[in-house]
Amino acid sequence: MDNSIENLENNLKKQENEVAIVMVSFPAQSHLNQLLQLACIFSSSYNLPVYYVASATHNLQARVRANALNPLDMAKIHFHDLPTPDFASPSPDPNAPSKFPAQLLPSYNASMLLHEPYRGIRAGDLYNSNKVLEGTSLDLMAEYASTQNKKQWEIGPILHTKLDNVSNKRNKCLDWLDNQPPRSVLYVSFGSSTTFSDKEIMELVMGLERSKQKFVWVLRDADRGDIFTGEARRFELSEGFEESVKRIGLVVREWAPKLEILAHSSTGGFISHCGWNSCIESITMGVPIAAWPMHSEQPINAFFVTEMLKIGLIVREWEKREELVNASTIENSVRKLMVSEEGDEIRKRAEELGAAVRQSTEKGGAPQLELDSFIAHITR
């Protein structure tokens, strides 16, 4: 693996008049993963050389956590480590008044040095969405882009909808799901940037137990800036809950294959923080969402999912974000999503929308045509 900007420049010069794609990611898991997904599409589908550029620790993080990617596609990507200053990597604070991942700010600040060399290159915007989901908004943004002499391409969803030969296919989560009835399991995951306090976890424990619904719960702390340093906090569940889990659920404390879990026929619902990656993955796989936004753009995404697309329900209103979500609220939300007439209607809409989005990704569909247009633009 090449490890310097000089090596990157030399490799690009060797391309002579050929087109090469250089991808520089924001140093957060959601961005690292989506850019890697897109890198594999460019490399495998269009046979273009792709250079994935980040700090050494974030390049390693992207590779270790590659989600639903074929190892053969991954092998085609050229990873380049760029030097960044040493940065602090504190543990997330489970008792912080805000859920914003402040522990990641040192890594964000260190990586801002990667911004300056690329700020003047921008050939337009790529959106991880499509007009099946956001036609009106994307049309308005395209109209604005034209006034700025820029182009835009709606290439989403940036993910594999056919999951054969992927890296995580035999994860224990999937083995457990294989033995569950169709659409019976609730997937519970709050992404890589959310940390719960002990009290919040206990309310979630009681809510899930009382709901009497099957579940896969990814119980882990938010990422540090450098995920390879320090010990992760481990919350010890009560003996009684651990025993009951064996009958109805699975608690996962390591990295989980989110896309494969959502695509599994046994998965019938998703409690989510509503990061955009989680939203579009759940939408594409036709899985309804119990929306529990935590920070940043997540409350807007939650509103979009529940009020506009109507494929989910709200667990906790954003206006009440400083209040503890108690076990009864969690229980009621889970049961409403999984075993109520309202939940059945939500699930029906989610499945119909998911089918439409997946159909749009087929050969000749809009996202592929948009990608073809982008490639034609940069290779003209």
C-alpha positions in Angstrom: 0.0 0.0 0.0 1.4 3.4 -0.9 1.7 5.8 2.0 2.4 9.3 0.8 1.0 12.1 -1.3 4.1 11.8 -3.5 3.3 8.2 -4.3 -0.3 9.2 -5.1 0.9 11.9 -7.4 3.4 9.6 -9.2 0.7 7.0 -9.7 -1.7 9.5 -11.1 1.0 10.7 -13.5 1.4 7.1 -14.8 -2.2 7.2 -15.9 -1.1 9.7 -18.6 -4.2 10.8 -20.4 -6.4 8.2 -18.7 -9.0 9.2 -16.2 -8.4 8.3 -12.5 -10.8 8.9 -9.6 -9.4 10.2 -6.3 -11.8 9.9 -3.4 -11.2 11.8 -0.1 -13.6 11.0 2.7 -14.8 12.9 5.7 -13.4 10.9 8.7 -16.6 9.4 10.1 -17.8 5.8 9.6 -20.9 6.7 7.7 -18.9 8.7 5.1 -16.0 6.2 4.9 -18.3 3.3 4.2 -20.4 5.1 1.6 -17.4 6.4 -0.3 -15.9 2.9 -0.3 -19.2 1.5 -1.7 -19.0 4.1 -4.5 -15.3 3.4 -5.1 -16.1 -0.3 -5.7 -18.8 0.7 -8.2 -16.5 2.9 -10.1 -13.7 0.3 -10.1 -15.7 -2.8 -10.8 -18.5 -1.5 -13.1 -16.6 1.1 -15.0 -13.0 -0.3 -14.8 -11.6 3.0 -13.7 -8.6 3.2 -11.4 -9.8 4.5 -8.0 -7.5 6.0 -5.3 -9.1 6.1 -1.8 -7.4 8.8 0.2 -7.5 9.2 4.0 -5.4 9.1 7.1 -3.8 5.7 7.8 -6.3 5.0 10.7 -9.3 5.9 8.7 -8.2 3.9 5.6 -7.8 0.9 7.9 -11.2 1.6 9.5 -12.9 1.6 6.1 -11.4 -1.7 5.1 -12.0 -3.5 8.4 -15.6 -2.5 8.5 -16.4 -2.9 4.8 -20.2 -3.5 4.7 -21.6 -5.9 2.1 -18.7 -5.6 -0.4 -17.2 -8.3 -2.5 -13.5 -8.8 -1.5 -12.6 -9.1 -5.1 -14.0 -5.6 -5.7 -12.2 -4.3 -2.6 -8.9 -5.6 -4.0 -9.1 -3.3 -7.0 -9.1 -0.1 -4.8 -5.8 1.8 -4.3 -5.6 3.0 -0.7 -3.3 5.9 0.0 -2.5 7.1 3.6 -2.0 10.8 3.9 -0.2 12.2 6.9 -2.3 14.0 9.5 -1.2 15.5 12.8 -1.5 13.3 15.9 -5.0 13.9 17.4 -6.6 13.0 20.7 -9.0 10.1 20.7 -11.1 10.4 23.9 -13.8 8.0 24.9 -17.4 9.0 24.2 -19.2 10.5 27.1 -22.4 8.5 27.8 -23.7 11.2 30.2 -23.1 14.2 27.9 -26.2 16.5 27.7 -26.0 16.3 23.9 -25.8 13.2 21.7 -23.5 15.0 19.2 -20.3 12.9 19.0 -17.9 15.5 20.4 -15.2 12.9 20.9 -14.7 12.8 17.1 -13.9 16.6 16.8 -10.1 16.2 17.2 -10.0 13.7 14.3 -12.3 16.0 12.2 -10.0 19.0 12.9 -6.8 17.0 12.0 -8.3 15.9 8.7 -9.3 19.4 7.7 -5.8 19.7 6.4 -6.9 17.4 3.5 -9.4 19.9 2.4 -7.3 22.7 0.9 -5.6 20.7 -1.9 -9.1 19.7 -3.3 -11.3 22.7 -2.7 -10.9 24.1 -6.2 -11.5 20.8 -8.1 -15.2 20.4 -7.6 -16.7 18.7 -11.2 -20.5 19.2 -9.5 -22.5 17.1 -6.8 -23.3 13.4 -6.4 -26.4 12.6 -4.3 -27.0 9.3 -2.5 -30.7 9.5 -3.3 -33.0 9.3 -6.4 -36.2 10.7 -7.7 -38.3 7.8 -6.5 -37.7 9.2 -3.0 -37.0 12.9 -3.4 -38.0 14.0 -6.8 -39.3 17.5 -6.0 -36.3 18.4 -3.8 -33.8 17.0 -6.3 -35.4 18.9 -9.1 -35.1 22.2 -7.1 -31.5 21.5 -6.3 -30.8 20.8 -10.0 -32.4 24.1 -10.9 -30.2 25.9 -8.4 -27.0 24.0 -9.5 -27.6 25.2 -13.1 -27.5 28.8 -12.0 -24.0 28.1 -10.4 -22.8 26.5 -13.6 -22.6 23.1 -11.8 -24.1 19.7 -12.6 -25.6 17.1 -10.3 -26.2 13.4 -10.4 -28.7 11.4 -8.3 -26.9 8.0 -8.1 -28.5 6.5 -4.9 -28.9 4.1 -3.3 -25.1 3.6 -3.2 -25.3 0.0 -2.0 -25.5 -3.5 -3.3 -29.1 -4.8 -3.5 -27.9 -8.3 -4.5 -25.8 -9.6 -1.6 -24.1 -12.7 -3.0 -20.4 -13.2 -2.4 -20.1 -10.5 0.2 -17.6 -10.3 3.0 -19.9 -10.8 6.0 -22.2 -13.5 4.6 -21.8 -16.0 7.5 -21.8 -13.6 10.4 -23.5 -15.1 13.5 -26.3 -12.5 13.3 -27.3 -14.0 9.9 -27.1 -17.6 11.2 -29.4 -16.6 14.0 -31.8 -14.8 11.7 -32.0 -17.9 9.4 -33.9 -19.7 12.2 -36.5 -17.0 12.8 -39.9 -16.6 11.1 -40.3 -14.1 8.2 -40.5 -10.4 9.2 -40.5 -11.3 12.9 -37.3 -9.7 14.1 -36.7 -6.1 15.2 -33.2 -4.8 14.4 -32.0 -2.3 17.0 -28.9 -0.2 16.1 -28.0 3.5 16.7 -25.0 3.8 14.4 -21.4 4.6 15.1 -21.8 8.0 16.7 -24.4 7.5 19.4 -23.6 6.6 23.1 -26.2 5.8 25.7 -25.9 6.2 29.4 -26.4 3.3 31.7 -29.8 4.5 32.6 -30.9 4.8 29.0 -29.6 1.3 28.3 -31.6 -0.1 31.2 -34.8 1.5 29.9 -34.1 0.0 26.5 -33.5 -3.4 28.1 -36.8 -3.3 29.9 -38.7 -1.9 26.9 -37.4 -4.7 24.6 -38.1 -7.4 27.2 -41.7 -6.2 27.8 -42.5 -5.9 24.1 -42.0 -9.7 23.8 -40.7 -9.2 20.2 -37.7 -11.0 18.7 -34.8 -8.6 18.2 -31.1 -8.3 17.2 -29.6 -5.4 19.3 -26.2 -4.0 18.5 -25.1 -2.8 21.9 -21.8 -0.8 21.6 -20.4 2.6 22.3 -19.9 5.3 19.7 -16.6 5.3 17.8 -13.5 7.2 19.0 -11.7 9.3 16.6 -9.2 6.4 16.2 -11.2 3.2 16.7 -8.0 1.2 17.1 -7.0 2.9 20.4 -8.3 2.4 23.9 -10.7 0.0 25.4 -14.4 0.3 24.5 -16.9 0.6 27.4 -18.8 -2.7 27.9 -22.2 -2.5 29.5 -23.0 -5.6 31.6 -26.7 -6.6 31.3 -28.5 -8.3 34.1 -28.4 -12.0 34.4 -32.2 -12.3 34.0 -32.2 -10.3 30.8 -29.2 -12.3 29.4 -31.2 -15.5 30.1 -34.4 -14.2 28.5 -32.4 -12.9 25.4 -31.4 -16.5 24.6 -35.1 -17.3 23.9 -36.2 -14.2 21.9 -33.2 -12.1 20.9 -29.5 -11.6 20.2 -27.3 -9.0 21.7 -24.3 -8.1 19.5 -21.4 -6.2 21.0 -19.1 -6.1 17.9 -19.4 -4.6 14.5 -22.5 -6.0 12.7 -23.3 -6.4 9.0 -26.2 -3.9 8.9 -27.1 -4.2 5.2 -27.3 -8.0 5.3 -29.4 -7.8 8.5 -31.8 -5.4 6.9 -32.0 -7.5 3.7 -32.7 -10.7 5.6 -36.2 -12.1 5.2 -36.6 -12.4 9.0 -36.1 -8.7 9.7 -39.4 -6.9 10.0 -38.5 -3.5 11.6 -35.6 -1.2 12.5 -35.2 1.0 15.6 -32.8 3.6 14.1 -31.2 6.9 14.9 -32.1 7.9 11.3 -28.6 8.7 9.9 -29.1 8.9 6.1 -27.2 5.7 5.4 -29.4 3.8 7.7 -32.5 5.4 6.3 -31.7 4.7 2.6 -30.6 1.1 3.4 -33.7 0.4 5.4 -35.9 2.0 2.7 -34.2 0.0 -0.1 -34.7 -3.2 1.8 -38.4 -2.4 2.5 -38.0 -2.4 6.3 -40.1 0.1 8.3 -38.4 2.3 10.8 -39.0 3.2 14.4 -37.3 6.6 14.3 -35.3 7.8 17.3 -33.1 10.7 16.1 -30.0 11.7 18.1 -28.2 14.7 16.5 -27.3 16.6 13.3 -29.5 15.9 10.3 -31.2 12.9 11.9 -34.4 14.7 13.1 -35.0 15.9 9.5 -34.5 12.4 8.2 -36.9 11.1 10.8 -39.5 13.6 9.7 -39.0 12.6 6.1 -39.4 8.9 6.9 -42.4 9.2 9.1 -44.4 12.1 7.8 -43.5 12.3 4.1 -42.8 8.7 3.1 -45.0 7.3 5.9 -42.9 4.2 6.3 -42.1 4.6 10.0 -43.2 6.0 13.4 -41.5 8.2 15.9 -40.3 6.8 19.2 -39.3 10.1 20.8 -40.3 13.5 19.5 -37.3 15.8 18.8 -38.7 18.5 21.0 -38.4 16.1 23.9 -34.8 15.1 23.2 -33.6 16.0 26.6 -36.1 13.7 28.3 -35.3 10.1 29.2 -37.2 7.7 26.9 -38.7 5.3 29.3 -39.4 1.6 29.0 -43.1 1.9 28.4 -42.6 4.3 25.5 -40.1 1.9 23.9 -42.4 -1.1 24.5 -45.4 0.7 22.9 -43.3 1.8 19.9 -42.0 -1.7 19.3 -45.4 -3.3 19.6 -47.0 -0.7 17.4 -44.4 -1.2 14.6 -44.2 -5.0 14.8 -47.7 -6.3 15.9 -50.4 -3.7 15.2 -52.7 -2.9 12.3 -51.0 0.5 12.0 -47.6 -1.3 11.9 -49.0 -3.6 9.2 -49.9 -0.6 7.1 -46.5 1.0 7.6 -44.8 -2.2 6.7 -46.9 -2.6 3.5 -45.9 0.9 2.4 -42.3 0.3 3.3 -42.2 -2.9 1.2 -43.9 -1.2 -1.8 -41.4 1.7 -1.6 -38.5 -0.7 -1.2 -39.6 -2.7 -4.3 -39.8 0.6 -6.3 -36.3 1.7 -5.2 -34.8 -1.7 -5.9 -36.4 -1.8 -9.3 -34.9 1.7 -10.1 -31.4 0.3 -9.5 -31.8 -2.5 -12.1 -29.9 -2.2 -15.4 -31.2 0.8 -17.4 -32.7 2.4 -14.3 -32.3 6.0 -13.3 -29.4 5.6 -10.8 -27.3 3.7 -13.4 -28.1 6.2 -16.1 -27.0 9.0 -13.7 -23.8 7.1 -13.0 -23.2 6.6 -16.7 -23.8 10.3 -17.3 -21.3 11.2 -14.5 -18.6 8.9 -16.0 -19.2 10.3 -19.4 -18.8 13.8 -18.0 -15.4 13.1 -16.3 -14.1 11.1 -19.3 -15.2 13.4 -22.0 
